[in-house]
C-alpha cells in the first residue's frame, strides 16, 4: 500500500454535529501529509461550518433536498474527475457509499455498516460504545497516520470574531436550549428555572440557535424575566456562534450540535443528556466539561441512539428528574 498520498477526500454528508466530529480527520491528515490537498464533501446547508478552513482546498456540496439523485450523479462525476488518492467515507449510508465506490481513488476507506462497503478497498468495524465517535472516525485513517486521534476543530475567521467582539467585553454565558429531537432537549421550563435562579449574578446570557429556534428562545427569554438574557438565535452563523462560545465562561447545551461546536473550540461546556447517554460516544471533548444526566435509574433510558419526537413512555423522566442545582453547580468550574 502506498504511503505517500497527494490528495484526500473526506465524506460526511450527515448532520451538523457529524461534520464537526469529522474535522478531526482533517487535522490528522494534515499532520501526516502537510503538502497534500484535502477536500471535504458535505450536504448543502452545512458548508458554513468549513468556510475559509485553512487546511482544506475545496468544500464539495451535495444538495440532498432538490433533485437528490441527479445531484448525486453530478457529485460522483466531480469526485471521479478529481482523481483522489484516498477517499475517507465517514458516512454510513448507501448514497455516500456509491460516491466512494465510483470515486476511482486508489484507496477507498469506510465503515462496514455502509451498505456499499463491499466495494471499498478497506472497511472498518463501527460499533457504538467504548470509544468516542472521534476515535471511531480515526480508525478509518489509523493505518495511514498513527494511533493517536486528533480532536475536531473549527476556524472562525477574523470577520466572525469581529462580529461577536462587542458582546465579549464582560463575563457572559451561552445557552443553547433547543434540539432537533424532543427527547434530547432539556425542557423549556427547566431552562427558564435555571435562568431565573442565576438572575442575581448579573451575567449576560446569550441564547443560541438556528433561525427556526428563535421563537422558542424568545419564549424562554421572556418567561425567565432575566433582563440579562439576550436572544441571538438565528442572528449568528455557525462560526460566529463558535467564536462567541469560545470565550464564554460556560456554555450550557443539550446532546446536540452546540455541544460539538464547544468541543471544536475547546470551550467550557455543561452538556445535559436526557434520553441519550455519553457512553454512546458523542460526549463533550473540551478540557473543561461537565456532564449532567438523571440520577434516577430508569429502565427505559437510553431509549434510542438519536432521540425521538416524543417520549416513548410519555413521562420524560430522564429530563424532568434533573435538578436545577446541578446546572448551577457546574458554574463552579468557571476559571
N, C-alpha and C positions, 0 to 999 in steps of 0.2 A: 504494500500500500504506500503511495507517495506521501512524503512527509511535508513537502513544501507546496502550499496551495496559494494561489494568487487571487482567487475570488470566492466569496461566500454569499449565499442567500439564506437568511433566517426567515421562516414562515410561521406566523402566528396570527390567524385570522379570526380568533375568538374575541373576547370582550376586553374592556379597558384594563382590568387587573391582570389578565393573562398576558397582554402585551408588555405591561410594566415588568412582570416577573421574568419575561423572556429577554429583557435588556441585559441581564447578567451574562448572557451568551455573547452579546456584542463586546462587552468589556473583556471577557476571557479570550475570545478570538483575536481581538486587537493586541492583547498582551503577547500572544504567541506568534502572531502574524502581522506585525505592525505595518508592513508595506502592502498588505493585501487589501483588496476592495471588499467592503461588506455592504450588502443591501438588505433591506427588511421588507417583507410583504405582510400587509395587514388589511383589515376591512375598512371600507370608507366610513369616516366618522371618527376614527381613532388616530388619524395621521397627525393631529395636533400634539400628540404625545412626543413625537420624534422630530418636530420642526427644528431645523438647524442643528441636528445632532452631530457633534464634531467627529464622531467615529464612523458615520455612515456616508456612503457615496450617494445612494438613492433610496427613497422610500417608495415602494410599489403599492398601489392602492387598488383593491378589488371591491367594486360596488356589488354587494351581495343582495341589495334590495331591488334595484332596477335591472331588468334583463340579466338575471343572475347567471344563467347558463351561457349566453353569448359572451358575457363579460369574462366568464371562466375561461372560455376558449381563447379570448384575447390575452388574458394573463398567461396562460400556458404558452402561447406563441411568443410573448415577450420574454418570459423566463428562458425558454429554449434558445432564443436568439442571443441572449446574454452569455451563454456558454459558461455557466458557473462550474468551478472545480468541485465545489461542495454545496449541497443543499441540505440544510438542517431544518426539519419539519417538526415544530413543537406541537402543532395542532393534531388532534386525534380523530379527525373525521375524514370521510371519503373525498370530499371536494379538494382539500389540500393534498390528499394522497395522490390524486390524479396529477396535480401540478408537479409534485415531486417525481412521480413515476415517469412523466413525459418531459422532464427538465433537460435530459441529455447530459446531466452532470456526471462527473467521474465517480463521485461518492454521494449517495443518497441515504440520509440518515433520518430515522423517525421512530416513533413508539410502536410497539407491537399491537396496540389497541386500534391503530388506524386500519380500517378495512382493506386498504391497498398496500399494506406493509409488505406483502409478499413480493412486491416489485421494488422494494428498497434494497440498496446494497447492504445496509446494516440496520437492524432494528433492535431497540432496547425495550426491556420489560418496563411497563409503567404500572406501579402499584401504590395505591393510596395507603398512607400510614408510614410511620418510622422516619421518613425523610421529608424535608420541606420541599415544596414544588420547585424552588430554585435549584435544589440539589438534584431532584429528579431530572430537570431540564439539563443540568450539567452533564449527566451521564451520557447524553447524546454526543457530546464532544470530548469526553474524557480521554478517549484513545488518541485523539489528535492534539490534545493540550496536556493537561496533567490532572491529578486527582483533586485539586483544590478549586472549589467553585467561586465565582465572583458574584457579589451582590448586585441587584438591579440598580440602575442609576438613570436619572433624568437630568436634562440640561436646560434649565430656563435661560433664555437669552438676556442680554442687558436690558432690552426693551421690556421683557417680562418682569425683571427685577425692579425697573423704574416704575412700572405700573402699580406696584404694591408698596413702594418705598414710603409713601406718605402715610400708610397705615401702620408702619413699624416704628414709630417714634417713641412708643411707650409699651410696657409689657402687655401682651394680649394672648388670648386663647383662640383656637379654632374648633368648631364643632361641625361635623358633617352628619346630620341626623337621619338621612334617608338611605334607602337601598332599593334596588330593583325588586328584591324579593321581600315580601312582608315578614316572613319568619326570620330573616336576617336583620331586621330593622328594630332597634330599641324603640319602644312605643313613644309616641309624641308626648304623652302626658308625663312620661318618665324624664324626657329631656327638659320639659317645662319645669318639673320639680327641681331638677339639677340647676337650671339657670336661675331659678328663684333663690335657691339655697346659697348661691355664691354672689348674690347681688351686692352684698356689703363689701366685697373685695375690691370693687371699683375697677376691675379689669375690662378692657374692651374684649368683646367676644364676637368673632366673625362666623356666621353660619354659611357653610359652603355647600355647593351642589350644582347640578345642571339646571338649565333653564326650566325644565319640567318640574324641578324641585322647589322653585321659587315660592309658589303659593303655600306649600307645606311649611317651608322655613319661615315665611311671614306669619303664618298662624302661630307657630311656636314662639316667634319673637314677641308678638302682641300678647299672647297668653302669659308669657314669663314676667311681664311688667318690669323688665330689666332694661333701663334706658341705655345701658352699655352694650346691648346686643345689636349687632348690625348685620342685616341680611344682604350678602353679596352673591347668593346663589344665582347662577345664570349670568353674572356680570364679569366673571373671570374665566379665562381659558384654562385648559389643563395645566399648562406650565406656569401661568400666573398664580393659580391656586397652589401649585407646588412651591413656588417662591414664597408665598405667604406662609404656608405651613412650615417651611424650613426654619424660620426664626420665631415661631410661636413658642411660648413657654410649655404648652401642651396642646396636642391635637386629640380630640375625642371623636372616635369613629366607630362604625359598625364593621362587621366582617365583609368589607366591600372595597371598591376601588380606592377611596381615600386612604385606607389603611396601607395599600401598596404604594401609593404616592408618598406617604410618610416614610415607608421603608426605603424608597428610591432616593429620598432626600436626606436619609438618616435623621429624620426629625423626631422629636419626642412624641410618643403616641400612647394613648389609652384605647385599647381595642376591646369592644364589647361583643362577645359571642353569645348569640341567643340559641337558635336551633342547631347551628353548626358547632364544631369543636376544633380547637387548634391542632389536634392530632391528625386532622386531615392533611396538614402540611401547608396551610396557607396563612399562618400567623405572622405577626409583625417581625421585622428584621432590624429595626432601629436599635442603636446601642442602649437607648433609654426607652423601655417599653413596659407597659402594664397590660396584662390580660385580665379581663373581668368576665366571669361566667357564673351561672347559678351554682349555689352550694347545695341545692336540693337534688337528691338523687331521683332522676326521672327515667323510667324505663322506655320512654318514647324519644329520648334525646341521645344521639342526634337522629333526626327523622329523615335526613337526606343530605346529600353532598352539596347541593346548590340552593336549598331553601324552597319554600312554597309560597303561593299567593295568599294562602290562609293556613292557620294552624290545623293540622290534620285531626287533632284531638279537641279543638275548639276552646282550649283554656289558655294557651300561650304562656304556660307557667315558666318555661325556660327563660323568658324575658321578664315577666311580671314579678318573679321572685328575686330579682336582683335589686339590692337596696341602693338608695341614693348615697348612703355613706361610703360605699365602695368607690363610687366615682369621685367624690370629694377627697377621699384619702389618697387617690392617685396623684393629686396635686402636690403631695409631699416630696415627690422626686424632682420637682422643678429646681433647676440649677440656681 
